[in-house]
């Protein structure tokens, strides 16, 4: 039988259960004793007997770190979310792990998905992006979500790229109007639609060091570069910061919020991109 999700015990490397519907991946927050937590509900869950037997035999508690895997229509993992579970279930209480019930957990969801992301995941599950510029109709936050999803899929080993020996690439900058738009368009120019090549300047720097299908040095001919010159400025950096701050708040990651608030607000993204590319010996041709 095909399922949409599975739960995996990260510490013991065992499958816990399967289900087809989850509520709370968008970061549903509940308050208990003046503390904030995320609540997730797994509908009509199907627990693995092997997992329950393992807990009883080894006198282990129910998982504290859970990987929530999302599958595409071919049962290949396309996305993964990490949940820090605060509900304690001892090996003597495995009768609480009943199949075909709605199973609730309280804890911390690392990397929640926005409502827009959940809608996009439903589309990607059936049809992963195959054409360039499928993202251009999205607004700024939607493009941020799209880029984040590309990174998640890449981290799951989804849509792997083959080694590319080309040395000249053409980047069409007509739609590069936000920080995230550059990384989406740049990855498409190098490795094709649905691929990942960094989601920030630090990530871009890492990808250029190798292991992402492309070997430096190479040449990038950036057409319509004047669009990025116009939009990837200090104001766009401030918008990007606010997007991340709001996301971190919903993820209850207040350390990340403080770190992001300390970032320099007067940063020109376009110059930062050019500096990063040049530092790896990449020849950049700018065609306005």
Secondary structure as GFF3:
##gff-version 3
##sequence-region A 1 288
A	DSSP	beta_strand	5	9	.	.	.	ID=ss1
A	DSSP	beta_strand	14	19	.	.	.	ID=ss2
A	DSSP	beta_strand	21	23	.	.	.	ID=ss3
A	DSSP	beta_strand	29	32	.	.	.	ID=ss4
A	DSSP	beta_strand	35	43	.	.	.	ID=ss5
A	DSSP	beta_strand	46	47	.	.	.	ID=ss6
A	DSSP	alpha_helix	49	58	.	.	.	ID=ss7
A	DSSP	beta_strand	65	71	.	.	.	ID=ss8
A	DSSP	beta_strand	77	85	.	.	.	ID=ss9
A	DSSP	three_ten_helix	91	96	.	.	.	ID=ss10
A	DSSP	beta_strand	103	110	.	.	.	ID=ss11
A	DSSP	alpha_helix	115	126	.	.	.	ID=ss12
A	DSSP	alpha_helix	140	155	.	.	.	ID=ss13
A	DSSP	beta_strand	168	172	.	.	.	ID=ss14
A	DSSP	alpha_helix	179	191	.	.	.	ID=ss15
A	DSSP	alpha_helix	201	207	.	.	.	ID=ss16
A	DSSP	beta_strand	219	223	.	.	.	ID=ss17
A	DSSP	alpha_helix	225	231	.	.	.	ID=ss18
A	DSSP	alpha_helix	234	250	.	.	.	ID=ss19
A	DSSP	alpha_helix	254	261	.	.	.	ID=ss20
A	DSSP	alpha_helix	269	279	.	.	.	ID=ss21
A	DSSP	beta_strand	283	287	.	.	.	ID=ss22
###
